[in-house]
Amino acid sequence: MDRTKTLKLYDEAKAIIPGATQLFGKRQEMFAPEQWPAYFAEAKGCTVTDLDGNQYIDMGTSGIGATVLGYADPDVTAAVVDRAQRGNMCMLNPPEEVELAKLMLQLHPWAGMVRFGRTGGEALVVAVRIARAKTRRDKVAFCGYHGWHDWYLAANLPTDTQDGMTDRLGNWHLLPGLQPAGIPKGLAGTALPFSYNKIDELRAIVRDCGNELAAIVMEPTRHYAPEPGFLESVRQIADECGAKLIFDEVSIGWKLALGGAHLKYGITPDIAVFSKSTGNGNPISAVIGTDDVMQAAQETFISSALWTEAIGPTAAVAAIRKMMRIDVRAHIASIGQAVHDGLSRLAEQHQVPWHALGSPAMMAYQFQHPQAAALQTLWTVRMMDRGFLAIGGFHPMLTHEDRHVDQYLAACDPVFAELADAIRLDDISQRIGGPVKHTGFQRLA
């Protein structure tokens, strides 16, 4: 495949855009440096066309998990085009945000009020701000990944020994190689991490500073299912110490249950945060919560001009109504399971140390080998040559069909065979044809 235009543009971008892209996870270096087609000309269904006209079936993470209905969904697109033609922004407010608020509250009877933003990271900031305003406390206990903002990256700041937290936090990093440059040093010790399914770690945080905790922030699930009693215990601990429980549904939301994973598990938070698939890739985020907690938004200042544009809520209304009509969850679970089972079978057949994490609706892949990054890069490069975008995970979409799975697994078979040979001959890196993918945060030259 000729990728001259696509690769040339990425080289140009590195010289004029710090980090080359706006999302760390879309850097070419995260997949196959000097080979990954970083730019798309068109994306429809589950097919992506790069700037050179090469077409790929996307068997990766589908818009970083933001397009559960598929690319350019016709119902969402029609609604967005109609709204854009009638005007997207003016001095007045879009009525679609009221319709969207009603839909969100219909799906979440426990909640009473909604605020909207446009991205997941900023919505988490809003949620934490509201929790802090409500509790008049500063510290946040959290589990997992929640964006790039100061409240969260403060966990990477070194702490002193006054609060007894140094031993638990000193060597903990959000992203390997990431230094918290630009994060105010005064925030050190305000973001306190604990591990998923490790309730004793959260209890230790509460013993140290439970009366200072404004919030406990976590995803209901991601790579692992909650162990029996884990989420229930988190809820109980939040109630006992007075912290507000915030569920981050930005990535997993809409994939396991209509309205979010917390509904599947039957655990009610104080606040839940949505984005990504809420608008099927169009910018929209939602912070929903109980009446009592959400009223605290009026005791602080949370406001932005572009939160009043119309396309975001229009897209969300169309996407949610479609997810209410069609059982998207059953479809993506079926497709995801077929891919999981097929890749597991090929890995066993060819004796490749491959392992999957997460639910079929949002899987992550790992090669359990000392040269895991090189193996992943080789797999990605070989699958690209066969017309597939294949990386370290798979997020199925409504537009993925059984035929796509069959084609994908057929293409994977000889690639897994080559991976096995490369492991046996110890020449993995030599086969790639370029550098090995990055595994953490690195500055780009």
Backbone hydrogen bonds, N-H to C=O, Kabsch-Sander energy under -0.5 kcal/mol:
donor,donor_aa,acceptor,acceptor_aa,energy
3,R,1,M,-0.6
7,L,3,R,-2.8
8,K,4,T,-2.3
9,L,5,K,-2.0
10,Y,6,T,-1.4
11,D,7,L,-1.7
12,E,8,K,-2.0
13,A,9,L,-2.3
14,K,10,Y,-2.0
15,A,11,D,-0.7
15,A,12,E,-0.8
16,I,12,E,-0.8
16,I,13,A,-1.0
17,I,13,A,-2.7
20,A,17,I,-3.0
21,T,19,G,-1.0
26,K,23,L,-2.3
27,R,24,F,-1.5
30,M,27,R,-1.6
31,F,28,Q,-1.9
32,A,28,Q,-1.8
35,Q,32,A,-2.3
36,W,32,A,-2.6
38,A,36,W,-1.4
41,A,49,T,-3.3
42,E,49,T,-1.6
44,K,47,T,-2.3
45,G,71,Y,-2.5
46,C,44,K,-0.7
47,T,44,K,-2.9
48,V,56,Y,-2.9
49,T,42,E,-3.0
50,D,54,N,-2.4
51,L,39,Y,-0.6
53,G,50,D,-1.8
56,Y,48,V,-2.7
57,I,387,G,-2.6
58,D,46,C,-3.1
58,D,56,Y,-0.6
59,M,57,I,-0.9
59,M,389,L,-1.9
65,G,61,T,-3.5
66,A,62,S,-0.7
66,A,63,G,-0.9
67,T,62,S,-1.3
70,G,67,T,-1.5
71,Y,45,G,-2.8
73,D,70,G,-0.9
77,T,73,D,-3.0
78,A,74,P,-2.2
79,A,75,D,-1.7
80,V,76,V,-2.4
81,V,77,T,-2.9
82,D,78,A,-2.2
83,R,79,A,-2.2
84,A,80,V,-2.7
85,Q,81,V,-2.4
86,R,82,D,-1.3
87,G,83,R,-0.5
87,G,84,A,-0.8
90,C,92,L,-0.5
97,E,94,P,-1.4
98,V,95,P,-1.1
99,E,95,P,-1.6
100,L,96,E,-2.6
101,A,97,E,-2.0
102,K,98,V,-2.2
103,L,99,E,-2.1
104,M,100,L,-2.6
105,L,101,A,-2.3
106,Q,102,K,-2.0
107,L,103,L,-1.9
108,H,104,M,-1.0
111,A,108,H,-2.0
112,G,289,G,-2.9
113,M,289,G,-2.0
115,R,287,V,-2.3
117,G,285,S,-2.1
123,A,119,T,-1.6
124,L,120,G,-1.9
125,V,121,G,-1.5
126,V,122,E,-2.2
127,A,123,A,-2.5
128,V,124,L,-2.6
129,R,125,V,-2.6
130,I,126,V,-2.7
131,A,127,A,-2.3
132,R,128,V,-2.6
133,A,129,R,-2.7
134,K,130,I,-2.5
135,T,131,A,-2.5
136,R,132,R,-2.2
137,R,132,R,-0.6
138,D,212,E,-0.6
139,K,212,E,-1.8
140,V,190,T,-3.0
141,A,215,A,-2.3
142,F,192,L,-2.3
143,C,217,V,-2.1
152,Y,149,H,-1.1
153,L,149,H,-2.5
154,A,150,D,-1.6
155,A,152,Y,-1.9
156,N,153,L,-2.2
157,L,154,A,-1.6
164,G,161,T,-0.9
168,R,165,M,-0.6
169,L,165,M,-2.0
170,G,166,T,-3.2
172,W,169,L,-1.8
178,L,175,L,-2.3
179,Q,177,G,-0.5
181,A,179,Q,-1.6
183,I,180,P,-1.8
187,L,184,P,-2.1
188,A,185,K,-1.9
190,T,187,L,-2.2
192,L,140,V,-3.0
192,L,190,T,-0.5
194,F,142,F,-2.3
198,K,195,S,-1.8
199,I,197,N,-0.7
201,E,198,K,-1.2
202,L,198,K,-1.0
203,R,199,I,-2.3
204,A,200,D,-2.0
205,I,201,E,-1.6
206,V,202,L,-2.3
207,R,203,R,-2.4
208,D,204,A,-1.8
209,C,205,I,-2.6
210,G,206,V,-2.4
212,E,209,C,-2.1
213,L,210,G,-1.0
214,A,139,K,-3.7
215,A,139,K,-1.1
216,I,244,K,-2.3
217,V,141,A,-2.8
218,M,246,I,-2.1
219,E,143,C,-0.6
222,R,224,Y,-0.9
230,F,227,E,-2.6
233,S,229,G,-2.2
234,V,230,F,-2.2
235,R,231,L,-2.4
236,Q,232,E,-2.2
237,I,233,S,-2.7
238,A,234,V,-2.4
239,D,235,R,-2.0
240,E,236,Q,-2.4
241,C,237,I,-2.3
242,G,238,A,-1.4
243,A,238,A,-1.0
244,K,214,A,-2.4
246,I,216,I,-3.0
246,I,244,K,-0.6
247,F,245,L,-0.5
247,F,271,I,-2.5
248,D,218,M,-2.7
248,D,246,I,-0.6
249,E,247,F,-0.9
249,E,273,V,-2.4
253,G,249,E,-1.4
254,W,257,A,-0.7
255,K,252,I,-1.9
256,L,252,I,-0.8
259,G,257,A,-0.8
260,G,257,A,-2.3
263,L,260,G,-1.1
264,K,260,G,-0.8
265,Y,261,A,-1.8
266,G,262,H,-0.9
267,I,262,H,-1.7
268,T,266,G,-0.5
270,D,245,L,-2.4
271,I,245,L,-1.9
272,A,288,I,-2.6
273,V,247,F,-2.4
274,F,286,A,-2.8
277,S,65,G,-0.5
278,T,275,S,-2.5
279,G,276,K,-1.6
280,N,277,S,-0.8
281,G,276,K,-1.5
282,N,279,G,-1.5
284,I,118,R,-0.6
285,S,117,G,-1.8
286,A,274,F,-2.4
287,V,115,R,-3.1
288,I,272,A,-2.7
288,I,286,A,-0.5
289,G,113,M,-2.0
290,T,270,D,-1.6
294,M,290,T,-2.7
295,Q,291,D,-1.8
296,A,293,V,-1.7
297,A,294,M,-2.1
298,Q,295,Q,-1.8
299,E,296,A,-1.7
300,T,297,A,-0.7
302,I,300,T,-0.6
307,W,304,S,-1.1
308,T,305,A,-1.9
309,E,306,L,-0.9
310,A,88,N,-2.2
314,T,310,A,-1.9
315,A,311,I,-2.8
316,A,312,G,-2.2
317,V,313,P,-2.5
318,A,314,T,-2.1
319,A,315,A,-2.8
320,I,316,A,-3.0
321,R,317,V,-2.3
322,K,318,A,-1.8
323,M,319,A,-2.2
324,M,320,I,-1.6
325,R,321,R,-1.2
326,I,322,K,-2.4
328,V,326,I,-2.2
331,H,327,D,-1.5
332,I,328,V,-2.7
333,A,329,R,-1.9
334,S,330,A,-2.0
335,I,331,H,-2.6
336,G,332,I,-2.7
337,Q,333,A,-2.2
338,A,334,S,-2.0
339,V,335,I,-2.2
340,H,336,G,-2.7
341,D,337,Q,-2.9
342,G,338,A,-2.3
343,L,339,V,-2.7
344,S,340,H,-2.3
345,R,341,D,-2.3
346,L,342,G,-2.2
347,A,343,L,-2.6
348,E,344,S,-2.3
349,Q,345,R,-2.6
350,H,346,L,-2.5
351,Q,347,A,-0.7
352,V,347,A,-2.5
354,W,352,V,-2.3
355,H,366,Q,-2.8
357,L,364,A,-3.1
358,G,223,H,-2.0
359,S,222,R,-0.7
362,M,359,S,-1.9
363,M,394,F,-2.3
364,A,357,L,-2.4
365,Y,392,G,-2.4
366,Q,355,H,-2.7
368,Q,353,P,-2.9
368,Q,366,Q,-0.6
369,H,367,F,-1.7
372,A,369,H,-1.4
375,L,371,Q,-2.4
376,Q,372,A,-2.6
377,T,373,A,-2.2
378,L,374,A,-2.6
379,W,375,L,-2.4
380,T,376,Q,-2.4
381,V,377,T,-2.6
382,R,378,L,-2.5
383,M,379,W,-2.3
384,M,380,T,-2.2
385,D,381,V,-1.9
386,R,382,R,-0.7
387,G,384,M,-2.0
388,F,383,M,-2.3
389,L,57,I,-2.2
390,A,388,F,-0.8
391,I,393,G,-0.6
393,G,391,I,-0.6
394,F,363,M,-1.4
395,H,60,G,-2.5
398,L,68,V,-2.5
400,H,397,M,-1.5
404,H,401,E,-0.6
405,V,401,E,-1.6
406,D,402,D,-2.6
407,Q,403,R,-2.5
408,Y,404,H,-2.5
409,L,405,V,-2.8
410,A,406,D,-2.1
411,A,407,Q,-1.9
412,C,408,Y,-2.1
413,D,409,L,-1.5
415,V,411,A,-0.8
416,F,412,C,-3.0
417,A,413,D,-1.8
418,E,414,P,-2.0
419,L,415,V,-2.5
420,A,416,F,-2.2
421,D,417,A,-1.9
422,A,418,E,-2.9
423,I,419,L,-2.2
424,R,420,A,-2.3
425,L,421,D,-2.9
426,D,422,A,-0.8
427,D,422,A,-1.7
431,R,427,D,-0.8
431,R,428,I,-1.2
432,I,428,I,-0.5
432,I,429,S,-1.0
433,G,429,S,-0.5
438,H,29,E,-3.2
441,F,176,P,-2.2
